[in-house]
Amino acid sequence: MKTLNVELGERSYPILIGVGLMQDVELLKEHIPGQQILIVCNETIAPLHAQPLLDALSDRRVELLNLPDGEKFKNLETLNLIFTKLLELGFDRSCTLVALGGGVVGDVCGYAAASYQRGVNFVQVPTTLLAQVDSSVGGKTGINHQMGKNMIGAFYQPQSVLVDIATLGTLPDRELRAGIGEVIKYGFGLDLDFLEWLEQNMQALLDRDHQALTYAVEQSCAIKARVVAADERESGQRALLNLGHTYGHAIETHTGYSSWLHGEAVGAGMVMAADLAMAEGMIDKATADRCRNMVERCGLPTAPPKDMDSERFLALMARDKKTLQNNLRLVLMTGPGKSVCTSKFSHKNLTQLIDNY
């Protein structure tokens, strides 16, 4: 087992990564505090992974709540299901919410934990690659609105993150590829060594090699932990973790959070970001092609939906959380493993890029 730490003073917490953590009863007991525990899961994940947690915590009052499965349910109605369950159970502010599942479960459960009685204990147990490498770490919680993704939420750090690589064995291939999309952003946006490792080990990841997956999760979490420790509330460099996301969130909003997975939208978004960076003279064609090739290798889309016209795409991008004082800011590569968040780009180039797609 590998242990990383997110260093945030009194809000610091460990990320535990290994194979078989869900079978380690003593570890689960140690890192899930409280006598009143609500495991928040969904109807797909619960039959696969809930029982070990229920068994390990059976000496306490432990309850299970299954949410509907899918990004389109990451909304106020689903959030209220958690509040209603907590109130029905009579859980007090010493209770713990455990998010067992992917990014949707983690984000909604975390927002509920941040809000219920103004803040209760929260533990992340991510079961998808995307959640393990990204959404479970860093304290971003929230829900979507029909007008924009993740526009309602709070920064709220968990007490711990427990990552069992073995849970990826039940992950559908499409979800695995979407998770790799989030892994790629760490390499292209922030770490050249990791980028080169990914290029050499892409097939091993697609083949679900435990050693490769464990290394990819460890490196992704280590990169994110460093960035979050330096910029918890995204006032500076944390924005660099959003390479491809402004385009990707626009795609997800346009499709009603239903037909594209988050990692698929981010994959297309990274290619678009690389093309704009090339048009701006920030990277050369070889680097842009390198990005496109990697996204293609893991089977992700390299272009947005064809029914998105430029006007709608730009309007949705303008709602991005990085927009400040009506200035759209984008994360753009300045080289392999390097990027900046900037508003200094040609809007003509951006519009032409979207027109071309």
HUWO-V293230 format. One record per backbone hydrogen bond with DSSP energy under -1.0 kcal/mol. CO is the residue of the C=O (numbers start at 0). NH is the residue of the N-H. Records with the same first field share a line. If there is no record, write none. Layout:
CO: NH, NH
//
This chain:
1: 16
3: 14
5: 7, 12
7: 10
8: 11
12: 5
13: 160
14: 3
15: 162
16: 1
17: 164
19: 22
20: 23
22: 24
23: 27
24: 28
25: 29
26: 30
34: 60
35: 95
36: 62
37: 97
38: 64
39: 99
40: 66
41: 45
44: 47, 48
45: 49
49: 53
50: 54
51: 55
52: 56
54: 57
56: 59
60: 36
62: 38
64: 40
66: 42
69: 72
70: 73
72: 74
73: 143
74: 78
75: 79
77: 81
78: 82
79: 83
80: 84
81: 85
82: 86
83: 87
84: 88
85: 90
91: 94
94: 120
95: 37
96: 122
97: 39
98: 124
100: 126
101: 105
102: 106
103: 107
104: 108
105: 109
106: 110, 141
107: 111
108: 112
109: 113
110: 114
111: 115
112: 119
114: 117
115: 118
120: 96
121: 158
122: 98
123: 161
124: 100
127: 131
128: 132
129: 133
130: 135
133: 136
138: 155
140: 153
142: 151
144: 147
147: 144
151: 142
153: 140
159: 123
160: 15
162: 17
163: 166
164: 167
165: 168
166: 169
167: 170
171: 175
172: 176
173: 177
174: 178
175: 179
176: 180
178: 182
179: 183
180: 184
182: 186
183: 187
184: 188
185: 189, 190
186: 190
190: 194
191: 195
192: 196
193: 197
194: 198
195: 199
196: 200
200: 204
201: 205
202: 206
203: 208
204: 207
208: 212
209: 213
210: 214
211: 215
212: 216
213: 217
214: 218
215: 219
216: 220
217: 221
218: 222
219: 223
220: 224
221: 225
222: 226
223: 227
224: 228
225: 229
226: 230
230: 233
235: 238
236: 239
237: 240
238: 241
241: 244
243: 247
244: 248
245: 249
246: 250
247: 251
248: 252
249: 253
250: 254
251: 256
252: 255
260: 264
261: 265
262: 266
263: 267
264: 268
265: 269
266: 270
267: 271
268: 272
269: 273
270: 274
271: 275
272: 276
273: 277
274: 278
275: 279
276: 281
277: 280
283: 287
284: 288
285: 289
286: 290
287: 291
288: 292
289: 293
290: 294
291: 295
292: 296
293: 297
294: 299
295: 298
304: 307
308: 312
309: 313
310: 314
311: 315
312: 316
313: 317
315: 318
316: 319
319: 322
323: 326
326: 323
329: 341
331: 339
334: 337
337: 333, 334
339: 331
341: 329
342: 344
345: 349
346: 350
347: 351
348: 352
349: 353
350: 354
351: 355
352: 356
//
